[in-house]
Every structure is written in C-alpha cells, then in structure tokens.
Amino acid sequence: MFFAKSNSDMEKYVQQKTLGGTIEFSGIALHTGKEASVRILPAEPDTGYRFRLSDVPGNPEVEASVHNIRDTLLATSLGFNGVSIKTVEHLLSGLAGSGVDNSLIEVSGQEIPILDGSAAPFVRGVEMVGLVEQGVPKKMMRILGEIEARENGSRAVLEPADRFSVSFTIDFAHPLIGRQEMEFDYSPEAFGREIAFARTFGFLKDVQGMVDKGLALGGSLENAVVLGDDRILNPGGLRSPDEFVRHKILDSIGDLSLLGIPIIGAYKGFKAGHRINRLLMQEVLARPEMWDLVLVADHDGQDRYREIDPVDSHPLSITL
Ligand SMILES: [Zn+2]
C-alpha cells in the first residue's frame, strides 16, 4: 500500500524484482540423505519468499519468515501447521544475495537439495533466467540503533549504516581454520563473485555423532568441505583459503532474509550461527523503535543509498 503518491514518484524508487523464468534443481538433501527437488518460480510483488510443499496433500505453503523457524541445529528449518522444510538457508541466501525480492519455491522431499554445499548453483540459475522489475517500489528496513543478540560467547549485531554490509569473525581451534575475519560490502555482483561459491563445512570427528542424531545423512565430499585433524579431505582442497568465513557470511545473508525485507545496516557476527541469527531477528522484531521502513532511490556505484524516504505508514502495519 503506497498511499497518495503519483506514479512518477513511484518510478524513481528501486523496484521489487522477481525471476524472469523458472529454475529447477534436484539432488541429495544434506540432512535426510534422500533425493529432493525444488522449482523456483517468479511471484507477485510483496510475496517475499514462500515455500510450497508440492509432494504433501493440499500443497501447504510456508512463508520464509522468522516466525516460522522451527530448528536451527546445523541448518535453518522452517515449519508451519505441522509441515516442515529443512536447510533453506543456502537457497534463500542465493535469492536474497542475487537481489530477488519475490519467489515461490516448490519443494519436494521436505528439504532443499544441498547441491555443492554453496549458493553458487542458485546464483547461476538466477543469472540464467534474469530478473524483472515489477513496477512496485521495494521497501527496506533501515536500522536506526544497535540491536544485539549474545549467547555462549557468540554475538550478532545490527548497526546503522548507509548500505547493507556483513562482517564476520570465526575462531576455530583447528589448524586449517583458526581465526578468520572478513568484511563484505553487499551488492548482488559482489555476492556472486565473493560469497556464493563458499561451501558448508564440517569436521570428520563430528560425522558419526551427527549421523547418530539423524543429521547429515546425505553429507559427502561432493557437498561439504570436510576437515580431518590436520588436512582437508576433499581432493580439490578449498575454493579460497578463507572459504569458511565466507560461508558464514553466506549463511547469515540467508538467515537475515527471514526478516522478509532487505536491510540497510551493518551486520556483524562473532562466532555466530543460525541460532544466534534467529535471536537477533527476534530482537529486531521486539524493538521496532530501532528501525523504520523506507523506500530508496539513486544508489551510487557503491550501493550506498543517496535518497531515502520513510514509508508513510506505521512500521508495524506491515506483517513481518
Ligand atoms: Zn551453511
């Protein structure tokens, strides 16, 4: 709903985008170990991301929303009305990172195929079908003050900034990871170039424990970086020396998309994961005085927004 503004006013703002066609993938699901498939379709303005379970009677739908997070153990899983979809974060990261605002995602197998463990296949798929502008301005969430979540030595923060950026620090007591830090200034192009390729990773010593819990049943060297005590087991090695911290940035962009609206602000993660990102998003929703909703126009080449207009409605009147 955009109130008393003329069409020409609306056209100056950055518009919502959807896919120019349908993308399909199938393959093994990381956690169930079963075959799964996904069709990623265009959707109407203001849809956001919606999942539809195409192999469940009645084809129930689950909105990609922080309210629908059901589990954050090793992956982010969504659920609603008794149905669930596992491991949504790499797909959501690929869509959000590529600048897709609206998509309907049909899933068979109740988990997103893990593919190569990164978001690169999704980004390539989006590039193949292209994006189309939908003639409706894109609302964004502008962070006005610091919002923080902490737990057990992990921390995630959102701070005011004139564009979206993600910085991340990891510190693993493993000789091949150690401490890695990266600051990423978001743009769809930079996401495709610097973040999308980074694969999920795990430790060989943890594999049996995960399998005993019914997790990672589909995990293999085809879809994850696996670390032994002192070496990478994957024959091709790493895609970059800091692939690990890049993957954490990928995961965080996927998790943050569950706010349902792009952010103008700086996210900072310290040893953070899906669980702390969920706490951070709950904190965002609990503190509406720390953000507002805006329409944006005119970025410069650095994706800084020069012109920002508050949406002239009460922020809580949209569903988040
Ligand atoms: Zn991940």
Boltz pocket constraint, residues with backbone or C-beta under 6 A from the ligand:
constraints:
  - pocket:
      binder: B
      contacts: [[A, 74], [A, 89], [A, 90], [A, 117], [A, 200], [A, 247], [A, 251]]
      max_distance: 6.0
